[in-house]
Amino acid sequence: MVAIRILLLNVEIVSRNIYEGYLGKAEECVRDPGDIDFVALALSLTEKYDEVFLLTWNISDYRSDCLEKYKVSVFTPSNLKVL
């Protein structure tokens, strides 16, 4: 519960216009079309942050080579335990 509270302290609201501007790039970086929204939001955050990460159990749904170009990293919860 404490971890969720900490994560929620850093939630960013992204405007629809900005989010929609990243949908094309996001489509290139996913294997599962259901993940386009997550990637578009992550890509939009690269405007503000030097590095952004996605947390998922389905790491194979993302094209890390594509995301790395935009400084977005993909991690599983297990990866974070060792960081």
C-alpha positions, -999 to 999 in steps of 0.1 A, spaced: 0 0 0 28 24 8 44 17 -26 12 27 -44 9 59 -24 45 68 -34 37 60 -71 6 82 -70 26 111 -57 42 113 -91 12 109 -114 12 133 -143 -19 144 -162 -13 145 -199 -36 166 -221 -55 148 -249 -38 169 -276 -3 160 -264 -13 123 -260 -28 121 -295 3 137 -310 23 106 -299 -1 79 -311 18 74 -344 52 70 -327 36 47 -301 22 24 -328 57 18 -341 69 7 -307 44 -19 -297 36 -55 -309 2 -55 -292 -21 -27 -304 -37 -27 -269 -5 -11 -255 -4 19 -278 -21 42 -252 5 33 -226 34 40 -249 19 73 -262 16 85 -226 52 74 -218 65 92 -250 47 124 -241 65 124 -207 98 125 -225 92 161 -231 95 168 -194 118 140 -182 152 127 -193 142 91 -190 108 75 -187 100 38 -179 70 15 -184 63 -11 -158 47 -43 -172 47 -81 -170 42 -83 -208 77 -70 -217 75 -88 -251 46 -66 -262 70 -36 -265 98 -30 -290 126 -19 -267 148 -9 -296 122 16 -307 115 29 -272 152 33 -264 154 59 -293 130 80 -272 146 73 -239 118 51 -227 128 19 -208 106 -11 -202 109 -30 -169 90 -59 -152 83 -56 -114 110 -83 -109 136 -61 -127 128 -32 -103 136 -54 -73 173 -55 -83 177 -19 -93 
